[in-house]
């Protein structure tokens, strides 16, 4: 059995065991009708949301790292998630319906992605990070002004987007996120060869017949759709797109035809594990899942920065 198949089997086994545990924990003593209500109305939507969002963020991070040829690229670090959160927050402040909030999150993610690309025309990692810092700082400044202008109920709703949670999605929303994860993952899997070529650099990609600019525009559009949809439903959950593809590449998974599906499985598992910690580490409190992923992701990011500074 190949290494990629062993990874896939192990990740699937983890997802199945953890999913069954999260669905059925503490239900043995409850009546059957109560178990049905709890599972179908509360736990299953949360479970599907965590799996879908983790998969979306992981495959989007994989595509961005290939496009920028930079292991530090991530929807959160280059401002895409921040732009989506800002768009959603502005829509919430204007008392917009859920559909408008989703559209605003998508528009913010797309705008941040386009701006990061414009500021990083030379495709240099340090410029990419600086662009992300600037975009995140601008988003944070606008949000700080917004906090002082909106009433408390709206403020609490906006804070949800900044902290991130899988707890407040309904079953139709969770199914929509599952569909979005399949579309985004399927598109990146179809583009696996193009992602492999982009890793060689723009000049080599052009020499091999790839229209680099058009391919990057398509990839950025799909990333914006995926991240915008995830943020619109669950708020900002960071660092999954940074950690997952880097860990898989360190484990010897390099070709994107294997990397994309494994990243989806690993991202789903990581999001599910973070949500488990958020739910059961400090009962009866339900901690924000975005804080859980950041507690793991921030030290990982610092480790990557340290590795980037070492001489070859």
Order of alpha helices (4+ residues) and beta strands (2+ residues): alpha-alpha-alpha-alpha-alpha-alpha-alpha-alpha-alpha-alpha-alpha-alpha-alpha-alpha
